Amino acid sequence: RWVIRLSDSKITYTMQEMIAITKLSRRTLYIYLKKEYLVGMKFGNDWRFTQKQIDDFFEKMEKRKL
């Protein structure tokens, strides 16, 4: 598993890990990023997501019933 440690308490997840966590396709995640349902950080061509961003995304999904 590839992670970037921004600090001792900040672990980020890759797009591939987000696909596994959410069980959504890459295309769907890109659509959610564009619509700002999902927030992430882009490093070059790669996206990274913190645990808080993932938790917030699941909360939004629950509220919107995506």
Salt bridges, closest charged atoms under 4 A:
GLU17 OE2 - ARG1 NE 3.30
ASP56 OD2 - LYS52 NZ 3.07
GLU62 OE2 - LYS65 NZ 2.89
